[in-house]
Amino acid sequence: MSRTEAGTPPNPKGSERFLEEKASATVRGSQPDIKAGIEAIREVQRTLPPRPGVYRMQDARGDVLYVGKARALKNRVANYLQVERLPQRLKRMVAQTRSMTIVTTNSEAEALLLEAQLIKRFRPPYNVLLRDDKSFPFILLRGDNDFPRIMKHRGARRAKGNYYGPFASAGSVNTTINALQKLFLLRSCTDSFFSRRDRPCLLYQIKRCSAPCVGRIDKDGYDELVRQAKDFLAGKSSAVQQEIESQMAKAAENLDFETAAMLRDRLRAATFIQGSQAINAQGVGDADVFAMAEKGGQIGVQAFFIRGGQNWGHRAFFPRHTDGLTQEEVFSAFLAQFYEEVPPARTILVDRELPDFELLTEAFTAAAERKVEISVPQRGDRRRLIEQASRNAIEALERRLAESGTQAKIWREMAEFLDLPEIPQRVEVYDNSHIQGANAVGAMVVAGPEGFIKNQYRKFNIKQAQTNDDFAMMREVMNRRFARAMKDDPERETSGKDDAVWPDLVLIDGGKGQLSSVMDTLEELGIEDVAVVGIAKGPHHGREGREVFHFPDGREKMLPTNSPVLFHLQRLRDEVHRYVIGAHRAKRSRSIQASPLDDIPGIGPARKRALLLHFGTAGKVRAAALDDLRRVPGVSDSVARQIYDFYHPAR
């Protein structure tokens, strides 16, 4: 690839919500904005080659507005200069454009793959976005040990071994792994745990492991189990079952009833895996099945994952920023982003013809380094799969619309109850956790009308308020949070970084004291227009539903115990409880495992281990004489003097 840049470089952490709001707020047909945008695009278009590539449009601050691909960059970008032919949505985008970044590629297929990567990275407001961007779980049969381990895996597939997936959820992976352990008795423990065993663990006792760690099975026998597992996961389940059945019959003939009973249990596990398939996919092999539904201006896509004729789960997706686009355009953009990280199956079944079938096929084949086929089945088992996916897509979209309507009503009522001028788009909830001031941690969770925004959660290690003072801890958290926001964006014009995104509502887990601490901190920073509410338990602390809401002007409000708004606010508070307690426990666990020797400059793990082996405890290291320190293997005279001086600075 080659790269040509024009204008200010983009900020990859731009706020998607802010850009959406700014886009919709642009005055339609505003001549100065349109002229400036056209001029910026024309300046870049003059030097563009007629080659395939990817272009990024950026606003005055460098935030990415749109990422597009082209077979011929010069011709594609020129279309934006014909403003009168553009839909209103793209006119707003042109009006905001002040610079462009161009990347040329060797082919249009390569441009398609790069476009998907950049969309996921920048999440521009004018691109179709795949909202559910969580990584998919896989089953990994590791191959870097003589006795391979079966495990759940997420993320980059760098470890040596065989990967099977994707699965729709972590729950479906865990269920399958449990059944596979019963079926093939493969180990799931870590290598360090495996190497330290001198007797079988509990998994062996409950017949979910063959205990290769202590020699209850030899390498050849374990390799046979691994072979059967690979065959089963590759779709040869019938052959594996027949093999186990013959082994069971032979064991019964030899009156080895214990072995026969174990093989019977393994057969039952195989039957469980196949019986749990809600979709009949026999004969399909490896395939991903997609169907789209549209209703009320929203689009939903249902995906089934079929591997080796087995259903490995299904998931519904709801792409965003689809206004003004055809269903086929949205579908193509969805597929390109979906397979940006997930390896494509050999067969991709869709419910409609797409205009860029050939381009998608070429791109996916290049990414997978093997042939990938995209097709619209017309009859047979594959057609029945598409029809089932279509029904599920319609039902999932209808459920989402119903839930969205309910959630929108709850957010409207919440805004009215909390005296907010409009429905908040960003709610931040704060709490802190500690034990007598030790390992103190503050936390912020973020929520919007579409749910929790987990990639913007934040933990605060309390540094100054180390006493048992909740008010001081909350003041420190607020000061760090909003001082950073004031520094990054004092005018609240943009949201270039997560810390600079201004909330519409701040919820504090606490009563009058915590609320007063927060208000004092905001006043010191000169912030007067952020809505702040404290949520505290009522007079009967043990009873849910008696929460009291404290306002800065001294008012207190309560909601009926069966109010949906109350349940919603409790859920926000419970989420920050969960997050901050987890952060506190993790910090406390690290402090328990920490050693006083960690504070000595120049003492690494090897020397710390040598000191502890020689003296037994860190306290004895502290009390040791200089000559005793010099006798420790691996500790030189200078290091011994450094350790001694650390504990005896006066000498």
Protein Blocks (a to p, Z undefined) as FASTA:
>chain_A
ZZddedjdddfkbcfklmmmmmmmpcghilklmmmmmmmmmmmmmmpccbddddddddfk
opafbdcddfblmlmmmmmmmmmlpcfklmmmmmmpcbdcddddfbfklmmmmmmmmmmm
nopakbccdfblcdcddddddfkbfbdcddddedjdfbgcddedddfbfklmmmmmmmmm
mmnopafbdfklmmmpcbdcfklmnopaghlmnopacfklmmmmmmmmmmmmnopammmm
mmmmmmmmmmmmnopaklmmmmmmmmmmmmmmmmmpmbdcehklpadddddddeehiacd
dddddeehiaebdcddddehkehiafklmmmmmmmmmmmmmccdfbdcdfbdcfklmmmm
mmmmmmnopacdddddfedjllmmmmmmmmmmmmmmmmmmmmmmmmmmmmmmmmmmnopa
bdcfbdcddddddeehiapacddddddfkbccfklgccdddfklmcccfklmmmmmmmmm
mmmmmmmmmnopacfbfklpccfbdcdeddfklmmmmmmmmmmnopakbccddddddfbl
mbghiaccddfkopacdddfklfklmmmmmmmmmmmmmmmmmmmmmmmmmmmpcfklmpg
hiafklmmmmmmmnopaklmmmpcfklmmmpghiafklmmmmmmmmmmmZZ
